[in-house]
Amino acid sequence: MASWIIQMTVMVLSVFISGGQGKRDKVLYCSACKAIVDELNHSISQVDPKKTINVGGFRLNPDGTMKDKKVPLARSETHLNELLDGVCNSMSDYALYVDPDTQHKQYKRFAPRESGFTGDFPDFKNFQFAGPETTPNPLKFACETLVEELEDDIISLFSQDAEHVHEELCNRVSEYCSDSSHANEEL
């Protein structure tokens, strides 16, 4: 009897777990993935490229000197972990945007960044802002979910300074932007 209960529990959990990701809103999760990449790229670009950090085991060599390695701070695992801890807080600067010509939906940044705004202001009439009754921010929730699930992949891609991180992370790794309607669009 106990083994039957265990088998049923395992079966129900496997259905629940495998079905959970399939039911996620692709527009929301694709946009969250792209926003993570965009925000991290921006944060990394704000770090002085001359700043380095010591990494390694800090072991002593036979001659008594320390064995460590200096790497650029901006793409160090330590710095990337710090950035990941706060990246989802910027999701309040994004809102659902509906393209007036194609009716294609995606979350886009509407707020200028603190470090100086050089572009045009977006056309706010094509954004859909959630009202105050919508306390939980769905994009922030999607961001937090992706950071939790993909943390190792995110750190690996950014520490390697990989080209086309959004394509690799959002199309191949997470597959949320893998269909042709979201794949190559920028935020």
BASE-541027 format. One line per field, with one value per atom (N, C-alpha, C): residue number from 1; residue in one letter; atom name; x, y, z. Coordinates in Angstrom, 3 decimals. Example, Ala and Ser with C-alpha at 12.3 -4.5 7.8 and 13.67 -1.06 7.14 Angstrom:
2
i	c(1, 1, 1, 2, 2, 2)
aa	c(A, A, A, S, S, S)
at	c(N, CA, C, N, CA, C)
x	c(13.190, 12.300, 13.200, 12.850, 13.670, 12.900)
y	c(-5.690, -4.500, -3.300, -2.250, -1.060, 0.030)
z	c(7.800, 7.800, 7.800, 7.080, 7.140, 7.870)
This chain:
187
i	c(1, 1, 1, 2, 2, 2, 3, 3, 3, 4, 4, 4, 5, 5, 5, 6, 6, 6, 7, 7, 7, 8, 8, 8, 9, 9, 9, 10, 10, 10, 11, 11, 11, 12, 12, 12, 13, 13, 13, 14, 14, 14, 15, 15, 15, 16, 16, 16, 17, 17, 17, 18, 18, 18, 19, 19, 19, 20, 20, 20, 21, 21, 21, 22, 22, 22, 23, 23, 23, 24, 24, 24, 25, 25, 25, 26, 26, 26, 27, 27, 27, 28, 28, 28, 29, 29, 29, 30, 30, 30, 31, 31, 31, 32, 32, 32, 33, 33, 33, 34, 34, 34, 35, 35, 35, 36, 36, 36, 37, 37, 37, 38, 38, 38, 39, 39, 39, 40, 40, 40, 41, 41, 41, 42, 42, 42, 43, 43, 43, 44, 44, 44, 45, 45, 45, 46, 46, 46, 47, 47, 47, 48, 48, 48, 49, 49, 49, 50, 50, 50, 51, 51, 51, 52, 52, 52, 53, 53, 53, 54, 54, 54, 55, 55, 55, 56, 56, 56, 57, 57, 57, 58, 58, 58, 59, 59, 59, 60, 60, 60, 61, 61, 61, 62, 62, 62, 63, 63, 63, 64, 64, 64, 65, 65, 65, 66, 66, 66, 67, 67, 67, 68, 68, 68, 69, 69, 69, 70, 70, 70, 71, 71, 71, 72, 72, 72, 73, 73, 73, 74, 74, 74, 75, 75, 75, 76, 76, 76, 77, 77, 77, 78, 78, 78, 79, 79, 79, 80, 80, 80, 81, 81, 81, 82, 82, 82, 83, 83, 83, 84, 84, 84, 85, 85, 85, 86, 86, 86, 87, 87, 87, 88, 88, 88, 89, 89, 89, 90, 90, 90, 91, 91, 91, 92, 92, 92, 93, 93, 93, 94, 94, 94, 95, 95, 95, 96, 96, 96, 97, 97, 97, 98, 98, 98, 99, 99, 99, 100, 100, 100, 101, 101, 101, 102, 102, 102, 103, 103, 103, 104, 104, 104, 105, 105, 105, 106, 106, 106, 107, 107, 107, 108, 108, 108, 109, 109, 109, 110, 110, 110, 111, 111, 111, 112, 112, 112, 113, 113, 113, 114, 114, 114, 115, 115, 115, 116, 116, 116, 117, 117, 117, 118, 118, 118, 119, 119, 119, 120, 120, 120, 121, 121, 121, 122, 122, 122, 123, 123, 123, 124, 124, 124, 125, 125, 125, 126, 126, 126, 127, 127, 127, 128, 128, 128, 129, 129, 129, 130, 130, 130, 131, 131, 131, 132, 132, 132, 133, 133, 133, 134, 134, 134, 135, 135, 135, 136, 136, 136, 137, 137, 137, 138, 138, 138, 139, 139, 139, 140, 140, 140, 141, 141, 141, 142, 142, 142, 143, 143, 143, 144, 144, 144, 145, 145, 145, 146, 146, 146, 147, 147, 147, 148, 148, 148, 149, 149, 149, 150, 150, 150, 151, 151, 151, 152, 152, 152, 153, 153, 153, 154, 154, 154, 155, 155, 155, 156, 156, 156, 157, 157, 157, 158, 158, 158, 159, 159, 159, 160, 160, 160, 161, 161, 161, 162, 162, 162, 163, 163, 163, 164, 164, 164, 165, 165, 165, 166, 166, 166, 167, 167, 167, 168, 168, 168, 169, 169, 169, 170, 170, 170, 171, 171, 171, 172, 172, 172, 173, 173, 173, 174, 174, 174, 175, 175, 175, 176, 176, 176, 177, 177, 177, 178, 178, 178, 179, 179, 179, 180, 180, 180, 181, 181, 181, 182, 182, 182, 183, 183, 183, 184, 184, 184, 185, 185, 185, 186, 186, 186, 187, 187, 187)
aa	c(M, M, M, A, A, A, S, S, S, W, W, W, I, I, I, I, I, I, Q, Q, Q, M, M, M, T, T, T, V, V, V, M, M, M, V, V, V, L, L, L, S, S, S, V, V, V, F, F, F, I, I, I, S, S, S, G, G, G, G, G, G, Q, Q, Q, G, G, G, K, K, K, R, R, R, D, D, D, K, K, K, V, V, V, L, L, L, Y, Y, Y, C, C, C, S, S, S, A, A, A, C, C, C, K, K, K, A, A, A, I, I, I, V, V, V, D, D, D, E, E, E, L, L, L, N, N, N, H, H, H, S, S, S, I, I, I, S, S, S, Q, Q, Q, V, V, V, D, D, D, P, P, P, K, K, K, K, K, K, T, T, T, I, I, I, N, N, N, V, V, V, G, G, G, G, G, G, F, F, F, R, R, R, L, L, L, N, N, N, P, P, P, D, D, D, G, G, G, T, T, T, M, M, M, K, K, K, D, D, D, K, K, K, K, K, K, V, V, V, P, P, P, L, L, L, A, A, A, R, R, R, S, S, S, E, E, E, T, T, T, H, H, H, L, L, L, N, N, N, E, E, E, L, L, L, L, L, L, D, D, D, G, G, G, V, V, V, C, C, C, N, N, N, S, S, S, M, M, M, S, S, S, D, D, D, Y, Y, Y, A, A, A, L, L, L, Y, Y, Y, V, V, V, D, D, D, P, P, P, D, D, D, T, T, T, Q, Q, Q, H, H, H, K, K, K, Q, Q, Q, Y, Y, Y, K, K, K, R, R, R, F, F, F, A, A, A, P, P, P, R, R, R, E, E, E, S, S, S, G, G, G, F, F, F, T, T, T, G, G, G, D, D, D, F, F, F, P, P, P, D, D, D, F, F, F, K, K, K, N, N, N, F, F, F, Q, Q, Q, F, F, F, A, A, A, G, G, G, P, P, P, E, E, E, T, T, T, T, T, T, P, P, P, N, N, N, P, P, P, L, L, L, K, K, K, F, F, F, A, A, A, C, C, C, E, E, E, T, T, T, L, L, L, V, V, V, E, E, E, E, E, E, L, L, L, E, E, E, D, D, D, D, D, D, I, I, I, I, I, I, S, S, S, L, L, L, F, F, F, S, S, S, Q, Q, Q, D, D, D, A, A, A, E, E, E, H, H, H, V, V, V, H, H, H, E, E, E, E, E, E, L, L, L, C, C, C, N, N, N, R, R, R, V, V, V, S, S, S, E, E, E, Y, Y, Y, C, C, C, S, S, S, D, D, D, S, S, S, S, S, S, H, H, H, A, A, A, N, N, N, E, E, E, E, E, E, L, L, L)
at	c(N, CA, C, N, CA, C, N, CA, C, N, CA, C, N, CA, C, N, CA, C, N, CA, C, N, CA, C, N, CA, C, N, CA, C, N, CA, C, N, CA, C, N, CA, C, N, CA, C, N, CA, C, N, CA, C, N, CA, C, N, CA, C, N, CA, C, N, CA, C, N, CA, C, N, CA, C, N, CA, C, N, CA, C, N, CA, C, N, CA, C, N, CA, C, N, CA, C, N, CA, C, N, CA, C, N, CA, C, N, CA, C, N, CA, C, N, CA, C, N, CA, C, N, CA, C, N, CA, C, N, CA, C, N, CA, C, N, CA, C, N, CA, C, N, CA, C, N, CA, C, N, CA, C, N, CA, C, N, CA, C, N, CA, C, N, CA, C, N, CA, C, N, CA, C, N, CA, C, N, CA, C, N, CA, C, N, CA, C, N, CA, C, N, CA, C, N, CA, C, N, CA, C, N, CA, C, N, CA, C, N, CA, C, N, CA, C, N, CA, C, N, CA, C, N, CA, C, N, CA, C, N, CA, C, N, CA, C, N, CA, C, N, CA, C, N, CA, C, N, CA, C, N, CA, C, N, CA, C, N, CA, C, N, CA, C, N, CA, C, N, CA, C, N, CA, C, N, CA, C, N, CA, C, N, CA, C, N, CA, C, N, CA, C, N, CA, C, N, CA, C, N, CA, C, N, CA, C, N, CA, C, N, CA, C, N, CA, C, N, CA, C, N, CA, C, N, CA, C, N, CA, C, N, CA, C, N, CA, C, N, CA, C, N, CA, C, N, CA, C, N, CA, C, N, CA, C, N, CA, C, N, CA, C, N, CA, C, N, CA, C, N, CA, C, N, CA, C, N, CA, C, N, CA, C, N, CA, C, N, CA, C, N, CA, C, N, CA, C, N, CA, C, N, CA, C, N, CA, C, N, CA, C, N, CA, C, N, CA, C, N, CA, C, N, CA, C, N, CA, C, N, CA, C, N, CA, C, N, CA, C, N, CA, C, N, CA, C, N, CA, C, N, CA, C, N, CA, C, N, CA, C, N, CA, C, N, CA, C, N, CA, C, N, CA, C, N, CA, C, N, CA, C, N, CA, C, N, CA, C, N, CA, C, N, CA, C, N, CA, C, N, CA, C, N, CA, C, N, CA, C, N, CA, C, N, CA, C, N, CA, C, N, CA, C, N, CA, C, N, CA, C, N, CA, C, N, CA, C, N, CA, C, N, CA, C, N, CA, C, N, CA, C, N, CA, C, N, CA, C, N, CA, C, N, CA, C, N, CA, C, N, CA, C, N, CA, C, N, CA, C, N, CA, C, N, CA, C, N, CA, C, N, CA, C, N, CA, C, N, CA, C, N, CA, C, N, CA, C, N, CA, C, N, CA, C, N, CA, C, N, CA, C, N, CA, C, N, CA, C, N, CA, C, N, CA, C, N, CA, C, N, CA, C, N, CA, C, N, CA, C, N, CA, C)
x	c(0.821, 0.000, 0.858, 1.914, 2.773, 3.507, 3.932, 4.644, 3.708, 2.443, 1.467, 1.284, 1.216, 1.077, 2.309, 3.473, 4.711, 4.725, 4.345, 4.320, 3.343, 2.177, 1.182, 1.690, 2.315, 2.852, 3.916, 4.816, 5.863, 5.252, 4.239, 3.604, 2.914, 2.178, 1.488, 2.496, 3.558, 4.581, 5.277, 5.574, 6.250, 5.354, 4.059, 3.130, 3.064, 2.984, 2.911, 4.170, 5.335, 6.600, 6.788, 6.542, 6.756, 5.750, 4.556, 3.533, 3.670, 4.395, 4.503, 5.135, 6.237, 6.919, 6.154, 5.474, 4.750, 3.594, 3.078, 1.941, 2.356, 3.627, 4.083, 3.835, 3.510, 3.257, 4.566, 4.671, 5.921, 6.263, 5.283, 5.549, 6.169, 5.596, 6.079, 7.485, 7.707, 9.003, 10.083, 9.730, 10.698, 11.116, 10.144, 10.451, 11.296, 10.995, 11.782, 13.215, 13.383, 14.727, 15.516, 14.892, 15.561, 15.860, 14.954, 15.165, 16.338, 16.457, 17.595, 18.893, 18.968, 20.178, 20.458, 19.426, 19.578, 20.075, 19.462, 19.843, 21.259, 21.610, 22.958, 23.997, 23.712, 24.648, 24.857, 23.788, 23.901, 24.731, 24.450, 25.193, 26.676, 26.964, 28.363, 29.059, 28.353, 28.963, 29.274, 28.660, 28.887, 30.119, 30.722, 31.884, 33.161, 34.059, 35.353, 36.073, 36.409, 37.047, 38.426, 39.011, 40.331, 40.248, 39.059, 38.904, 39.006, 39.779, 39.946, 39.648, 39.504, 39.275, 40.148, 40.660, 41.469, 40.544, 40.800, 40.042, 41.022, 40.553, 41.408, 41.360, 42.204, 42.210, 43.006, 43.757, 44.604, 45.523, 46.065, 46.999, 48.407, 49.232, 50.624, 51.404, 52.239, 53.168, 54.327, 55.118, 56.265, 57.229, 57.279, 58.193, 57.566, 56.370, 55.740, 54.851, 54.766, 53.905, 52.491, 51.535, 50.138, 49.856, 49.079, 48.672, 47.248, 47.099, 45.769, 45.795, 44.642, 44.503, 43.615, 43.960, 43.136, 42.277, 40.985, 40.065, 39.313, 38.806, 38.017, 36.822, 36.605, 35.520, 34.160, 33.944, 32.624, 32.075, 32.924, 32.458, 32.905, 33.267, 33.650, 32.390, 32.534, 31.392, 30.830, 31.707, 31.271, 30.395, 30.850, 30.103, 28.796, 28.836, 27.624, 26.581, 27.025, 26.085, 25.428, 26.202, 25.640, 24.613, 24.937, 24.007, 22.720, 22.858, 21.677, 20.763, 21.355, 20.541, 19.572, 19.930, 19.069, 18.463, 18.769, 18.334, 16.816, 16.099, 14.639, 13.958, 14.662, 14.080, 13.824, 14.551, 14.375, 13.191, 12.502, 11.376, 10.197, 10.201, 9.146, 9.330, 10.481, 10.735, 10.264, 9.589, 9.095, 7.569, 6.955, 5.505, 5.198, 4.001, 3.576, 3.390, 4.048, 3.995, 3.295, 2.343, 1.629, 1.986, 2.634, 3.016, 1.750, 1.631, 0.393, 0.154, 1.214, 1.056, 0.781, 1.577, 1.471, 0.653, 0.352, -0.332, 0.495, 1.790, 2.700, 2.925, 2.872, 3.034, 4.387, 4.999, 6.203, 6.400, 7.096, 7.404, 8.649, 8.578, 9.693, 9.974, 11.198, 11.588, 10.968, 10.305, 9.726, 10.436, 11.134, 11.776, 13.226, 13.686, 15.103, 15.983, 17.203, 18.157, 18.749, 19.242, 19.812, 21.041, 21.780, 23.076, 22.967, 21.889, 21.764, 20.914, 19.926, 19.002, 19.372, 19.656, 20.073, 19.088, 18.128, 17.201, 15.928, 14.997, 13.686, 12.830, 11.891, 10.947, 10.021, 9.685, 8.794, 7.393, 6.637, 5.251, 4.416, 4.060, 3.399, 2.003, 1.392, 0.038, 0.001, 1.158, 1.208, 1.630, 1.817, 2.142, 0.872, 0.822, -0.282, 0.286, -0.051, 0.463, -0.542, -0.023, -0.876, -1.278, -2.487, -2.977, -2.492, -2.792, -2.341, -2.969, -4.085, -4.702, -3.894, -2.973, -2.112, -0.794, -0.797, 0.400, 1.540, 1.339, 2.469, 2.768, 4.015, 4.446, 4.750, 3.978, 4.202, 5.582, 6.108, 7.430, 8.502, 8.337, 9.311, 9.265, 8.064, 7.941, 8.618, 8.380, 9.002, 10.521, 10.992, 12.424, 13.021, 12.391, 12.893, 12.900, 11.883, 11.811, 12.963, 13.193, 14.274, 15.641, 15.845, 17.140, 17.384, 16.350, 16.497, 16.804, 16.100, 16.268, 17.542, 17.951, 19.041, 20.295, 20.397, 21.505, 22.867, 23.123, 24.423, 24.672, 23.649, 23.790, 24.037, 23.320, 23.483, 24.901, 25.382, 26.737, 27.762, 27.584, 28.525, 28.593, 27.444, 27.426, 28.027, 27.697, 28.211, 29.676, 30.135, 31.545, 32.441, 31.893, 32.650, 32.602, 31.820, 31.627, 31.143, 30.222, 29.701, 28.959, 29.133, 28.388, 26.948, 26.069, 24.650, 24.084, 24.322, 23.860, 22.349, 21.622, 20.155, 19.699, 20.354, 19.981, 20.299, 21.493, 21.906, 21.019, 20.834, 20.074, 18.571, 18.038, 16.587, 16.046, 16.838, 16.372, 16.762, 18.029, 18.512, 18.361, 18.825, 18.818, 17.405, 16.726, 15.377, 14.290, 14.540, 13.618, 12.348, 12.314, 11.116, 10.987, 12.089, 12.044, 12.374, 12.217, 12.654, 11.758, 10.502, 9.681, 10.016, 9.752, 10.210, 9.595, 8.480, 7.840, 8.539, 9.356, 10.024, 11.541, 12.078, 13.485, 14.445, 14.256, 15.269, 14.895, 13.887, 13.484, 14.260, 14.601, 15.304, 14.276, 14.654, 13.773, 13.871)
y	c(-1.197, 0.000, 1.251, 1.253, 2.427, 2.684, 1.613, 1.809, 2.370, 1.992, 2.535, 4.029, 4.461, 5.884, 6.655, 6.080, 6.731, 6.839, 5.760, 5.798, 6.855, 6.921, 7.920, 9.336, 9.539, 10.850, 11.262, 10.356, 10.645, 10.970, 10.202, 10.436, 11.804, 12.135, 13.418, 14.565, 14.428, 15.479, 15.646, 14.550, 14.662, 15.344, 15.064, 15.738, 17.221, 17.524, 18.916, 19.682, 19.090, 19.760, 19.928, 18.886, 18.989, 19.921, 19.989, 20.857, 22.295, 22.572, 23.929, 24.895, 24.509, 25.421, 25.585, 24.544, 24.624, 25.617, 25.913, 26.802, 28.256, 28.529, 29.889, 30.755, 31.997, 32.986, 33.305, 32.886, 33.083, 34.548, 35.403, 36.839, 37.377, 37.010, 37.478, 36.959, 35.663, 35.076, 35.419, 35.535, 35.984, 37.416, 38.265, 39.659, 39.748, 38.923, 38.927, 38.502, 37.496, 37.028, 38.133, 38.759, 39.846, 41.020, 41.306, 42.410, 42.108, 40.867, 40.475, 40.731, 40.283, 40.469, 41.955, 42.715, 44.151, 44.862, 44.557, 45.209, 44.817, 43.551, 43.124, 43.740, 43.771, 44.412, 45.879, 46.559, 47.966, 48.115, 47.314, 47.393, 47.089, 46.099, 45.740, 46.890, 47.540, 48.647, 49.848, 49.937, 51.062, 50.879, 49.693, 49.405, 49.794, 50.448, 50.828, 49.564, 49.473, 48.247, 47.988, 48.974, 48.795, 48.141, 48.124, 47.514, 46.004, 45.420, 43.969, 43.452, 42.149, 41.485, 40.239, 39.922, 38.709, 37.511, 36.486, 35.244, 34.092, 32.974, 31.796, 31.212, 30.228, 29.526, 30.233, 31.242, 31.956, 30.985, 30.047, 29.083, 29.643, 29.159, 29.563, 28.701, 29.350, 28.641, 28.136, 27.199, 26.701, 27.804, 28.882, 29.971, 30.944, 30.667, 31.502, 32.606, 32.756, 33.778, 33.229, 34.144, 33.733, 33.457, 32.426, 32.111, 32.619, 33.699, 34.214, 34.776, 35.138, 35.599, 36.831, 37.830, 39.036, 38.914, 39.193, 39.198, 40.519, 40.949, 42.189, 42.069, 43.090, 43.082, 42.921, 43.625, 43.680, 42.296, 41.373, 40.055, 38.959, 39.340, 38.336, 37.682, 36.463, 35.739, 36.469, 37.043, 37.785, 38.967, 39.753, 40.930, 40.525, 39.502, 39.048, 38.539, 37.862, 37.426, 38.620, 39.667, 40.884, 41.518, 41.577, 42.159, 41.336, 40.021, 39.150, 39.322, 39.619, 39.812, 40.975, 41.992, 43.166, 43.407, 42.548, 42.809, 42.881, 42.118, 42.077, 43.313, 44.080, 45.319, 46.338, 46.242, 47.190, 46.834, 45.739, 45.338, 46.307, 47.163, 48.175, 49.275, 49.286, 50.244, 49.714, 48.596, 47.958, 47.865, 47.877, 47.693, 46.974, 46.435, 45.729, 46.731, 46.470, 47.337, 46.575, 47.234, 46.632, 47.435, 46.772, 47.447, 47.869, 49.163, 49.633, 49.054, 48.648, 48.108, 46.602, 45.864, 44.403, 43.819, 44.617, 44.175, 43.163, 43.052, 42.175, 42.740, 41.867, 42.296, 41.850, 42.738, 42.407, 43.459, 43.085, 44.053, 44.815, 46.149, 47.001, 48.018, 48.481, 49.519, 50.833, 51.505, 52.808, 53.921, 53.587, 54.598, 54.791, 56.051, 56.284, 55.800, 55.462, 55.035, 56.253, 56.056, 57.148, 57.757, 56.976, 57.420, 58.313, 58.997, 59.915, 59.328, 60.060, 59.587, 60.243, 59.446, 59.991, 59.700, 58.835, 58.461, 59.271, 58.876, 59.511, 58.888, 59.669, 59.110, 58.169, 57.052, 56.117, 56.704, 56.165, 56.570, 55.826, 56.529, 55.881, 55.371, 55.864, 55.405, 53.935, 53.366, 51.960, 51.040, 51.620, 50.831, 50.573, 49.413, 49.080, 48.974, 49.951, 49.988, 49.336, 48.513, 47.868, 48.900, 48.811, 49.740, 49.365, 50.218, 49.951, 48.703, 48.260, 47.044, 45.801, 45.927, 44.821, 44.931, 44.616, 44.767, 43.872, 42.573, 41.779, 42.095, 42.405, 42.712, 41.393, 41.036, 39.738, 39.649, 40.772, 40.732, 40.501, 41.106, 40.896, 39.442, 38.890, 37.488, 36.582, 36.838, 36.036, 36.187, 37.403, 37.657, 36.845, 36.915, 36.179, 34.676, 34.181, 32.759, 32.372, 33.189, 32.892, 32.979, 33.991, 34.119, 32.891, 32.449, 31.275, 30.024, 29.847, 28.648, 28.668, 29.849, 29.948, 30.640, 30.778, 31.538, 31.078, 29.787, 29.279, 29.589, 29.433, 29.720, 31.211, 32.053, 33.504, 33.898, 33.428, 33.774, 33.245, 32.039, 31.452, 32.267, 32.617, 33.370, 34.765, 35.453, 36.804, 36.812, 35.822, 35.798, 35.482, 34.777, 34.450, 35.574, 36.603, 37.707, 37.162, 36.230, 35.579, 36.578, 36.408, 37.239, 36.754, 37.675, 37.345, 36.594, 37.148, 36.491, 36.307, 37.329, 37.174, 36.032, 35.818, 34.692, 33.368, 33.289, 32.048, 31.736, 32.731, 32.501, 32.385, 33.297, 33.371, 32.440, 32.160, 31.268, 29.816, 29.592, 28.220, 27.621, 28.352, 27.782, 27.719, 28.849, 28.863, 28.500, 28.755, 28.503, 29.347, 30.397, 31.238, 32.144, 32.444, 33.305, 32.508, 31.210, 30.365, 30.419, 30.830, 30.919, 32.202, 32.235, 33.312, 34.680, 34.730, 36.019, 36.835, 36.201, 36.933, 36.879, 36.012, 35.672, 36.825, 37.650, 38.642, 40.066, 40.252, 41.611, 42.121, 43.386, 44.028, 44.687, 44.870, 45.586, 47.014)
z	c(0.000, 0.000, 0.000, 0.816, 0.915, -0.398, -1.067, -2.328, -3.405, -3.361, -4.308, -4.087, -2.831, -2.512, -2.984, -2.775, -3.215, -4.737, -5.434, -6.896, -7.410, -6.810, -7.231, -6.947, -5.808, -5.461, -6.456, -6.785, -7.762, -9.116, -9.525, -10.817, -10.847, -9.799, -9.743, -9.737, -8.946, -8.910, -10.253, -10.930, -12.224, -13.248, -13.227, -14.133, -13.796, -12.506, -12.065, -12.448, -12.212, -12.502, -14.001, -14.780, -16.219, -16.873, -16.336, -16.909, -16.480, -15.403, -14.879, -15.848, -16.463, -17.366, -18.676, -19.111, -20.362, -20.323, -19.164, -19.039, -18.801, -18.733, -18.489, -19.721, -19.469, -20.510, -21.228, -22.487, -23.238, -23.416, -23.632, -23.785, -22.497, -21.377, -20.081, -19.794, -19.957, -19.614, -20.641, -21.899, -22.902, -22.595, -22.297, -21.960, -20.701, -19.703, -18.464, -18.740, -19.562, -19.903, -20.613, -21.598, -22.319, -21.392, -20.477, -19.535, -18.606, -18.167, -17.328, -18.071, -19.310, -20.112, -20.316, -20.646, -20.875, -19.615, -18.480, -17.222, -16.798, -16.949, -16.589, -17.509, -18.810, -19.747, -19.386, -19.036, -18.660, -17.381, -16.382, -15.121, -15.325, -16.133, -16.413, -17.127, -18.034, -18.795, -17.910, -16.741, -15.838, -14.950, -14.969, -14.125, -14.871, -14.166, -14.738, -15.204, -16.496, -17.006, -16.397, -15.744, -15.139, -13.764, -13.173, -11.849, -11.958, -11.049, -11.025, -9.620, -9.536, -8.267, -8.238, -7.068, -6.909, -6.752, -7.528, -7.412, -7.320, -6.901, -6.812, -5.428, -5.209, -3.935, -2.862, -3.221, -2.276, -1.524, -2.263, -1.679, -1.748, -0.847, -0.845, -1.823, -2.613, -3.483, -2.631, -3.146, -2.376, -1.935, -2.713, -2.342, -1.343, -0.867, 0.153, -0.396, -1.712, -2.297, -2.462, -2.513, -2.693, -4.163, -4.404, -5.764, -5.935, -6.664, -6.965, -8.377, -8.816, -10.190, -10.170, -10.946, -11.052, -12.312, -12.132, -13.266, -13.244, -14.388, -14.391, -13.446, -12.628, -11.657, -12.323, -13.426, -14.058, -14.388, -14.796, -15.209, -14.245, -13.033, -12.037, -11.478, -11.035, -10.477, -9.265, -8.454, -7.266, -7.652, -8.612, -9.049, -9.725, -10.553, -11.240, -10.247, -9.188, -8.149, -7.475, -7.209, -6.609, -7.539, -8.830, -9.799, -9.886, -9.877, -9.958, -8.755, -7.600, -6.395, -6.547, -7.346, -7.462, -8.828, -9.798, -11.173, -11.304, -10.541, -10.691, -10.116, -9.307, -8.780, -9.888, -10.982, -12.089, -12.986, -12.709, -13.557, -13.454, -12.438, -12.344, -13.392, -14.070, -15.148, -16.500, -16.502, -17.718, -17.643, -18.807, -18.895, -20.200, -20.273, -21.476, -22.605, -23.715, -24.887, -26.004, -26.645, -27.768, -29.017, -29.957, -31.201, -31.933, -32.274, -32.900, -34.301, -34.977, -36.330, -36.338, -35.568, -35.606, -34.464, -33.438, -32.221, -31.428, -31.772, -31.041, -29.638, -28.632, -27.242, -26.703, -25.921, -25.178, -24.092, -23.049, -22.005, -22.435, -22.327, -22.729, -21.633, -21.602, -20.651, -21.107, -20.189, -20.507, -19.753, -18.696, -17.848, -18.263, -18.315, -18.625, -17.477, -17.812, -16.785, -16.106, -14.889, -14.103, -14.764, -15.514, -16.030, -17.260, -17.407, -18.541, -19.638, -20.046, -21.072, -22.389, -23.399, -24.694, -25.810, -25.569, -26.631, -26.603, -27.436, -27.458, -26.370, -25.863, -24.911, -25.662, -25.051, -25.738, -25.845, -26.770, -26.945, -25.903, -24.834, -23.705, -24.040, -25.113, -25.407, -25.820, -26.188, -26.572, -25.424, -24.242, -23.059, -22.260, -21.643, -20.749, -19.337, -18.507, -17.148, -16.213, -15.305, -14.312, -13.272, -12.796, -11.793, -10.402, -9.428, -8.066, -7.450, -8.006, -7.483, -7.847, -8.797, -9.209, -8.464, -7.191, -6.370, -6.836, -7.012, -7.472, -8.940, -9.207, -10.564, -11.273, -12.316, -12.976, -13.631, -14.149, -14.778, -13.719, -12.570, -11.485, -11.019, -10.902, -10.503, -11.537, -12.827, -13.886, -13.831, -13.586, -13.473, -12.327, -11.170, -10.005, -10.262, -10.943, -11.275, -12.199, -13.236, -14.178, -13.515, -12.678, -11.989, -11.116, -10.427, -9.573, -10.402, -11.496, -12.320, -13.157, -13.622, -14.599, -14.061, -12.756, -12.170, -12.679, -12.668, -13.111, -14.587, -15.417, -16.848, -17.083, -16.350, -16.491, -16.134, -14.991, -14.555, -15.534, -15.996, -16.947, -18.238, -18.797, -20.056, -19.894, -18.822, -18.628, -18.220, -17.475, -17.082, -18.271, -19.248, -20.461, -21.480, -21.198, -22.145, -23.485, -23.403, -24.604, -25.488, -26.782, -27.724, -27.778, -28.034, -28.208, -27.003, -25.812, -24.588, -24.606, -25.087, -25.056, -25.944, -27.070, -27.928, -27.252, -26.665, -26.019, -24.808, -23.938, -22.710, -22.969, -23.757, -23.916, -24.998, -26.021, -27.094, -26.840, -26.512, -26.416, -25.012, -23.992, -22.647, -22.074, -22.020, -21.422, -22.430, -23.701, -24.808, -24.761, -23.930, -23.866, -25.086, -25.728, -26.922, -28.170, -28.108, -29.211, -30.431, -30.277, -31.484, -32.231, -33.487, -34.366, -34.047, -33.355, -33.110, -32.033, -31.179, -30.112, -30.232, -31.039, -30.993, -31.188, -32.177, -32.513, -32.163, -31.391, -31.032, -29.843, -29.896, -28.780, -27.884, -26.627, -25.705, -25.973)
